[in-house]
């Protein structure tokens, strides 16, 4: 789990490896460090980190692993995870059957 200390500390209690990134400018370096050894199949990150690392995540877009999952942080929910899920479902099924507006 990558994110600011307040957003990720609860995930440590359930066994997640935590990568504290209180300085959003360092998020690309943190993501690079985590993905270098191909150890993690799933990387959770706060939506803020997810947005900040868009360029770095591009090289993993067509790969099965690591899956990079955005979660709301303490600064609130920007709806990125819902938007991504909706686009994946629409791509797979041809219609947004989950979140029809």
C-alpha positions as CSV (number, residue, x, y, z in Angstrom):
1,X,0.0,0.0,0.0
2,X,1.4,3.3,-1.1
3,X,0.1,6.6,0.4
4,X,0.5,9.2,3.0
5,X,1.0,8.0,6.6
6,X,-2.5,8.7,7.8
7,X,-4.2,6.9,4.9
8,X,-2.1,3.7,5.0
9,X,-1.5,3.0,8.7
10,X,-4.6,0.9,9.1
11,X,-3.5,-1.4,6.3
12,X,-0.4,-2.3,8.2
13,X,-2.6,-3.8,10.9
14,X,-3.9,-6.4,8.5
15,X,-0.5,-7.4,7.1
16,X,0.0,-5.1,4.1
17,X,3.5,-3.9,3.3
18,X,3.4,-0.1,3.7
19,X,5.2,2.4,1.6
20,X,4.8,5.8,3.2
21,X,4.9,8.7,0.8
22,X,4.0,11.9,2.6
23,X,5.8,13.9,-0.1
24,X,3.7,13.4,-3.2
25,X,6.7,14.4,-5.4
26,X,8.5,11.2,-4.3
27,X,5.6,8.9,-5.3
28,X,7.1,8.0,-8.7
29,X,10.4,7.0,-7.1
30,X,8.5,4.9,-4.5
31,X,6.5,3.1,-7.2
32,X,9.6,2.5,-9.2
33,X,11.3,1.0,-6.2
34,X,8.4,-1.3,-5.5
35,X,8.1,-2.6,-9.1
36,X,11.8,-3.2,-9.7
37,X,11.9,-6.7,-8.3
38,X,8.5,-7.9,-9.6
39,X,7.6,-9.1,-6.1
40,X,4.1,-7.6,-5.7
41,X,1.1,-8.8,-7.8
42,X,-1.2,-6.2,-6.4
43,X,-0.3,-2.6,-5.4
44,X,-2.9,-0.5,-3.7
45,X,-2.3,3.2,-3.6
46,X,-4.2,6.3,-2.6
47,X,-6.0,8.0,-5.4
48,X,-3.7,11.0,-5.0
49,X,-0.6,8.8,-5.6
50,X,-2.5,7.0,-8.4
51,X,-3.0,10.3,-10.2
52,X,0.6,11.5,-9.6
53,X,2.1,8.3,-11.0
54,X,0.1,8.1,-14.2
55,X,3.3,8.2,-16.4
56,X,5.1,5.5,-14.4
57,X,2.0,3.2,-14.5
58,X,1.8,3.4,-18.3
59,X,4.4,0.7,-18.8
60,X,2.3,-1.8,-16.7
61,X,-1.0,-1.0,-18.5
62,X,-1.0,-4.1,-20.7
63,X,0.6,-6.4,-18.1
64,X,-1.3,-8.8,-15.8
65,X,0.8,-7.9,-12.8
66,X,1.1,-5.8,-10.9
67,X,-2.5,-4.7,-10.7
68,X,-2.6,-1.2,-9.4
69,X,-5.7,-0.3,-7.4
70,X,-6.6,3.2,-6.3
71,X,-8.3,3.6,-2.9
72,X,-9.6,6.8,-1.3
73,X,-7.2,8.4,1.1
74,X,-7.8,10.7,4.1
75,X,-8.3,13.6,1.7
76,X,-11.5,12.1,0.4
77,X,-12.9,10.0,-2.5
78,X,-12.2,11.4,-6.0
79,X,-14.1,8.5,-7.6
80,X,-11.1,7.2,-9.6
81,X,-11.6,3.6,-8.6
82,X,-15.3,3.6,-9.6
83,X,-14.5,5.3,-12.9
84,X,-11.8,2.6,-13.7
85,X,-14.1,-0.3,-12.8
86,X,-16.9,1.2,-14.9
87,X,-14.6,1.5,-17.9
88,X,-13.3,-2.1,-17.5
89,X,-16.8,-3.4,-17.4
90,X,-17.8,-1.4,-20.4
91,X,-14.8,-2.6,-22.3
92,X,-15.5,-6.2,-21.4
93,X,-19.3,-6.3,-21.8
94,X,-19.8,-3.4,-24.3
95,X,-22.0,-1.5,-21.9
96,X,-21.7,0.0,-18.4
97,X,-24.0,-2.5,-16.6
98,X,-22.8,-1.5,-13.1
99,X,-22.9,2.3,-12.8
100,X,-25.5,3.4,-15.4
101,X,-26.0,7.1,-15.2
